[in-house]
Amino acid sequence: AQAIRITEMRDTAADLRHARAELEEKIRGVNDAERDAGSVSGLRRKNSEVSALAQQLKALLEEAQSLETGQGDSAMRAETRRAQRALEYVELWQMAPEIHSALEALQATKAQGWMTEEQGSVISNAYQAFLAKCQELDLGVLNADSPADLSGPSGRRSSSALAVAPGEEMSVHIEAPLEMSGGFAPMSVWIDPKSDRIQHQQPANSSTTSYSQV
């Protein structure tokens, strides 16, 4: 029984290693495609192949955890830890383009014009912290061919950050203060960062972010 259990653990550890390598290879391929395109895409990162590989690794991880006894399983424990880190990474990696799109939109010059100086500073600091975290965790948002420049001024994308993929840009929803809405009542506006066009109704075909989400 012990020999069978050891064989099962070795086989499962090998399966974990192979599944993790497949997922990491797919992520590298997506990152290469994004660098070639000059933009990051949440849709590309959440495609069916990446999701299927992540689910496969998660299922194998659960199987491995059910086999662990805590005694003599050091190799298995090492593989399960690597698998857990890989799954945590892919979750952050898939979220990064949406966060990037939101912060890019909020930094748009027109959107900044409807905010207070303090709000603009908060957004700029959040953007720089996001880029620093992307660099630390290698989330594929920075252009590998450019030196890291994490101190770009507010209202402008850092030269080291890739663009947001076409069609995945966000509009900015702002509750304009009284002094900017004629003095009668606060006014909701939506700003398209691509054109700086102001709308008084939420755009039908665009995701939306706001200062309150920072």
Phi, psi and chi 1 to 4 in degrees:
 res  aa     phi    psi   chi1   chi2   chi3   chi4
   1 ALA       -  -41.2      -      -      -      -
   2 GLN   -64.1  -41.4  179.2   72.9    1.1      -
   3 ALA   -64.5  -39.8      -      -      -      -
   4 ILE   -64.3  -43.3  -67.8  172.7      -      -
   5 ARG   -63.0  -42.6  179.4 -178.5  158.3  -80.5
   6 ILE   -62.1  -41.9  -69.8  171.9      -      -
   7 THR   -63.7  -41.9  -60.5      -      -      -
   8 GLU   -60.9  -43.1  -76.6 -178.6  -23.6      -
   9 MET   -64.9  -42.6  -74.1 -163.9  -58.4      -
  10 ARG   -63.4  -42.5  -74.2  175.9  178.2  169.5
  11 ASP   -64.7  -42.8  -70.2  -14.8      -      -
  12 THR   -66.9  -39.6  -57.7      -      -      -
  13 ALA   -62.0  -40.6      -      -      -      -
  14 ALA   -65.2  -40.4      -      -      -      -
  15 ASP   -63.9  -41.0  -70.8  -17.0      -      -
  16 LEU   -60.8  -46.4  -93.6  180.0      -      -
  17 ARG   -60.2  -44.3 -165.6  159.0   47.8 -113.0
  18 HIS   -66.3  -43.8  178.5   68.9      -      -
  19 ALA   -64.9  -40.4      -      -      -      -
  20 ARG   -65.1  -41.3  177.2  172.3   53.3   81.4
  21 ALA   -63.4  -39.3      -      -      -      -
  22 GLU   -62.6  -44.7  -87.5 -165.8  -60.1      -
  23 LEU   -64.0  -44.8  177.6   59.5      -      -
  24 GLU   -64.3  -37.5  -69.6  170.5  -13.6      -
  25 GLU   -65.1  -40.9 -178.9   62.9   27.8      -
  26 LYS   -64.2  -41.4  178.2   58.6   66.8  175.7
  27 ILE   -62.8  -42.8  -72.1  172.2      -      -
  28 ARG   -60.4  -40.3  -78.9 -167.4  -69.1  -88.7
  29 GLY   -62.9  -41.3      -      -      -      -
  30 VAL   -65.6  -43.1  171.6      -      -      -
  31 ASN   -60.8  -41.2  -75.1  -18.3      -      -
  32 ASP   -62.8  -42.7  -71.4  -15.8      -      -
  33 ALA   -63.8  -38.0      -      -      -      -
  34 GLU   -68.7  -40.7  -71.7 -175.7  -22.2      -
  35 ARG   -63.5  -39.4  -82.4 -166.7  -67.1  -89.6
  36 ASP   -63.5  -38.0  -70.8  -16.2      -      -
  37 ALA   -80.1  -19.0      -      -      -      -
  38 GLY    77.9   16.9      -      -      -      -
  39 SER  -151.7  154.2   60.9      -      -      -
  40 VAL  -102.3  143.3  -69.0      -      -      -
  41 SER  -133.3  120.2  166.7      -      -      -
  42 GLY   -65.5  -35.6      -      -      -      -
  43 LEU   -64.9  -41.7  -66.4  177.0      -      -
  44 ARG   -65.3  -39.2 -175.7 -174.5  -74.1  118.4
  45 ARG   -73.2  -23.1  -68.1 -173.3  178.5 -161.6
  46 LYS  -101.5   19.7  -67.0  175.1 -177.1  176.7
  47 ASN   -64.7  165.9   69.8   43.7      -      -
  48 SER   -62.9  -33.6   56.8      -      -      -
  49 GLU   -66.8  -46.5  -72.5 -176.7   75.0      -
  50 VAL   -62.5  -45.8  172.6      -      -      -
  51 SER   -62.5  -40.4  -63.0      -      -      -
  52 ALA   -65.2  -41.5      -      -      -      -
  53 LEU   -66.5  -38.6  -71.3  170.6      -      -
  54 ALA   -65.5  -41.2      -      -      -      -
  55 GLN   -65.9  -38.0  -76.1  -58.6  -43.4      -
  56 GLN   -62.1  -44.8  173.7 -177.7  -72.1      -
  57 LEU   -64.9  -39.9 -178.5   58.9      -      -
  58 LYS   -62.7  -42.5 -176.8  178.3  179.7 -178.1
  59 ALA   -63.9  -42.3      -      -      -      -
  60 LEU   -66.5  -36.4  -75.1  167.4      -      -
  61 LEU   -62.7  -44.4  174.8   60.3      -      -
  62 GLU   -62.3  -38.9  -69.7  171.0   -6.4      -
  63 GLU   -64.4  -43.3  179.3 -176.5  -19.7      -
  64 ALA   -63.6  -41.4      -      -      -      -
  65 GLN   -64.7  -30.0  -71.2  169.7  -30.3      -
  66 SER   -73.1  -20.8   72.2      -      -      -
  67 LEU   -90.2  -20.9  -68.8  172.0      -      -
  68 GLU   -67.1  139.2  -75.3 -175.8  -19.0      -
  69 THR  -118.2  -13.6   64.0      -      -      -
  70 GLY    92.5   -4.1      -      -      -      -
  71 GLN  -122.3  117.2  -63.9 -179.8  -10.5      -
  72 GLY    70.3   20.4      -      -      -      -
  73 ASP  -109.1   32.8  -62.2  -16.1      -      -
  74 SER   -60.4  -41.3   58.3      -      -      -
  75 ALA   -65.0  -42.4      -      -      -      -
  76 MET   -64.2  -43.6  173.1   73.5   89.8      -
  77 ARG   -62.0  -39.6  -74.3 -160.9  -59.1  -86.5
  78 ALA   -62.6  -42.3      -      -      -      -
  79 GLU   -68.5  -37.8  -78.4  -56.5  -33.3      -
  80 THR   -66.7  -38.0   57.1      -      -      -
  81 ARG   -63.8  -42.1  -77.3 -164.5  -61.7  -90.1
  82 ARG   -63.1  -41.2  -67.8 -173.7 -170.7  105.1
  83 ALA   -64.6  -42.0      -      -      -      -
  84 GLN   -61.7  -43.6  -74.8  171.4  -32.0      -
  85 ARG   -64.5  -39.1  -74.5 -163.3  -64.5  -92.1
  86 ALA   -63.7  -40.5      -      -      -      -
  87 LEU   -69.5  -38.3  -70.9  169.5      -      -
  88 GLU   -63.9  -40.1  -70.4  166.5   -0.3      -
  89 TYR   -63.8  -47.0  172.4   84.8      -      -
  90 VAL   -64.5  -31.3   77.0      -      -      -
  91 GLU   -64.7  -46.6 -174.5  175.9   -6.0      -
  92 LEU   -65.3  -42.0  -68.5  171.8      -      -
  93 TRP   -61.0  -38.7  176.3   79.0      -      -
  94 GLN   -74.1  -29.2  -71.6 -179.4  -39.8      -
  95 MET   -78.3  -26.0  -70.5  168.3   54.0      -
  96 ALA   -56.1  -44.3      -      -      -      -
  97 PRO   -60.8  -37.1  -26.3   37.1      -      -
  98 GLU   -67.5  -42.0 -175.1  174.9  -14.6      -
  99 ILE   -63.8  -43.0  -61.9  170.4      -      -
 100 HIS   -59.5  -45.2 -178.0   41.4      -      -
 101 SER   -61.9  -43.0  178.0      -      -      -
 102 ALA   -63.1  -46.2      -      -      -      -
 103 LEU   -70.2  -34.9  -69.8  170.9      -      -
 104 GLU   -61.3  -45.3  -74.0  -89.7  -65.5      -
 105 ALA   -63.1  -43.3      -      -      -      -
 106 LEU   -67.8  -23.2  -72.6  162.6      -      -
 107 GLN   -86.5   -6.1  -74.1 -139.3  132.1      -
 108 ALA   -57.8  142.8      -      -      -      -
 109 THR   -55.6  -44.7  -57.4      -      -      -
 110 LYS   -64.3  -42.1 -164.7   74.6  169.8 -177.2
 111 ALA   -63.8  -41.4      -      -      -      -
 112 GLN   -61.7  -31.9  -70.1  -81.8  -49.2      -
 113 GLY   -65.6  -18.2      -      -      -      -
 114 TRP  -100.0    6.7  -73.6   74.9      -      -
 115 MET  -115.4  162.6  -62.0 -179.5 -161.6      -
 116 THR   -76.3  164.7   65.1      -      -      -
 117 GLU   -61.5  -37.8 -175.3  175.5  -21.6      -
 118 GLU   -64.6  -42.7 -179.2 -177.5   -2.9      -
 119 GLN   -63.0  -42.3  -71.9  174.0  -33.1      -
 120 GLY   -60.4  -38.9      -      -      -      -
 121 SER   -67.2  -40.2  178.0      -      -      -
 122 VAL   -61.3  -44.3  168.0      -      -      -
 123 ILE   -65.7  -43.5  -70.7  165.8      -      -
 124 SER   -60.8  -43.2  179.8      -      -      -
 125 ASN   -65.6  -39.2  -70.6  -20.6      -      -
 126 ALA   -64.3  -39.2      -      -      -      -
 127 TYR   -65.0  -44.7 -177.2   66.2      -      -
 128 GLN   -66.1  -38.2  -57.3  -47.3  -39.9      -
 129 ALA   -65.5  -38.2      -      -      -      -
 130 PHE   -63.5  -46.7  168.7   70.3      -      -
 131 LEU   -63.0  -38.7  -68.6 -178.6      -      -
 132 ALA   -63.6  -40.4      -      -      -      -
 133 LYS   -67.7  -37.5 -175.1   59.6   68.4  174.3
 134 CYS   -61.8  -39.1  -73.6      -      -      -
 135 GLN   -68.5  -43.1 -176.5  178.8   42.7      -
 136 GLU   -62.7  -42.0  176.4 -171.0  -18.0      -
 137 LEU   -97.2   -0.4  -60.5  178.7      -      -
 138 ASP    55.7   57.6 -167.4   19.1      -      -
 139 LEU   -88.3    5.3  -65.7  178.4      -      -
 140 GLY    77.2   15.5      -      -      -      -
 141 VAL   -90.9  -25.2  171.1      -      -      -
 142 LEU   -89.4  146.3  -58.7  179.2      -      -
 143 ASN   -75.8  116.5 -171.5  -21.5      -      -
 144 ALA   -64.9  -20.4      -      -      -      -
 145 ASP   -85.9   -6.9  -63.1  -31.7      -      -
 146 SER  -111.9  145.6  -60.9      -      -      -
 147 PRO   -65.7  144.8   23.3  -32.6      -      -
 148 ALA   -61.6  126.2      -      -      -      -
 149 ASP  -130.3   95.3  171.9   16.3      -      -
 150 LEU  -101.7   17.8  -54.2 -179.3      -      -
 151 SER  -122.5   31.0   57.0      -      -      -
 152 GLY   -62.7  146.5      -      -      -      -
 153 PRO   -68.1  156.6   25.0  -33.1      -      -
 154 SER   -58.1  141.4  175.6      -      -      -
 155 GLY    90.2   -0.3      -      -      -      -
 156 ARG  -141.2  138.3 -161.8 -173.0  -43.5  165.1
 157 ARG   -70.2  140.0  177.6  163.8   50.0   88.1
 158 SER   -58.9  141.0  165.9      -      -      -
 159 SER   -63.7  -19.1   61.3      -      -      -
 160 SER   -92.0   -5.7   62.5      -      -      -
 161 ALA   -92.5  138.6      -      -      -      -
 162 LEU   -70.8  160.2  -63.7  172.3      -      -
 163 ALA   -76.6  168.5      -      -      -      -
 164 VAL   -81.6  136.6  175.7      -      -      -
 165 ALA   -59.6  140.4      -      -      -      -
 166 PRO   -53.9  135.3  -25.2   34.6      -      -
 167 GLY    89.6   -9.4      -      -      -      -
 168 GLU  -112.2   10.1  -63.9 -175.7   34.3      -
 169 GLU   -70.2  150.6  -58.5   93.1  -17.5      -
 170 MET  -105.7  150.7  -70.7 -171.6  179.6      -
 171 SER   -88.5  157.2  -64.0      -      -      -
 172 VAL  -108.9  124.5  179.2      -      -      -
 173 HIS   -95.3  125.2  178.3 -146.1      -      -
 174 ILE  -128.9  132.1  -66.9  175.9      -      -
 175 GLU   -90.6   97.7  -70.6  -72.9  -15.3      -
 176 ALA   -67.6  136.4      -      -      -      -
 177 PRO   -68.3  165.8   24.0  -32.9      -      -
 178 LEU   -54.2  -43.3  -72.2  175.4      -      -
 179 GLU   -65.6  -17.0   59.8  -90.5   21.8      -
 180 MET  -104.4    0.7  -62.7 -172.1   72.5      -
 181 SER  -125.0   28.3   55.7      -      -      -
 182 GLY    88.8   -2.4      -      -      -      -
 183 GLY    83.6    5.3      -      -      -      -
 184 PHE   -96.0  -51.9  -60.5  105.8      -      -
 185 ALA  -158.6  152.3      -      -      -      -
 186 PRO   -55.6  147.6  -23.8   34.8      -      -
 187 MET  -125.4  130.9  178.8  174.5   61.1      -
 188 SER   -84.9  129.5  -80.4      -      -      -
 189 VAL  -133.0  152.2  -65.3      -      -      -
 190 TRP  -120.1  130.6  -76.4  -95.7      -      -
 191 ILE  -114.7  126.8  -61.0  171.0      -      -
 192 ASP   -86.3  112.2  179.9  -11.9      -      -
 193 PRO   -66.3  -21.3   23.4  -31.9      -      -
 194 LYS   -71.9  -39.4  -59.3 -167.5  -60.9  -64.5
 195 SER  -113.7   -8.2   64.0      -      -      -
 196 ASP    62.4   17.9  -82.5  -12.9      -      -
 197 ARG   -75.4  136.4 -172.8  162.0   61.0   97.8
 198 ILE   -98.9  131.2  -66.0  175.8      -      -
 199 GLN  -123.1  152.3  -62.7  176.6 -113.4      -
 200 HIS  -104.4    5.5  -65.0  -80.5      -      -
 201 GLN  -132.5  149.1  -69.0 -175.7  -32.3      -
 202 GLN   -63.2  129.4 -176.9  171.9   -8.8      -
 203 PRO   -59.1  139.4  -20.5   31.8      -      -
 204 ALA   -72.6  -34.6      -      -      -      -
 205 ASN  -113.7   38.8  -60.9  -44.2      -      -
 206 SER  -145.8  138.0  174.2      -      -      -
 207 SER   -72.0  155.8  -63.2      -      -      -
 208 THR  -127.1  143.5  -59.4      -      -      -
 209 THR  -127.9  171.3 -172.6      -      -      -
 210 SER  -153.0  165.4   66.7      -      -      -
 211 TYR   -59.1  -36.0  172.9   77.8      -      -
 212 SER   -64.0  -16.3   63.3      -      -      -
 213 GLN   -89.7   -6.4  -66.7  176.6 -100.0      -
 214 VAL   -69.5      -  174.7      -      -      -
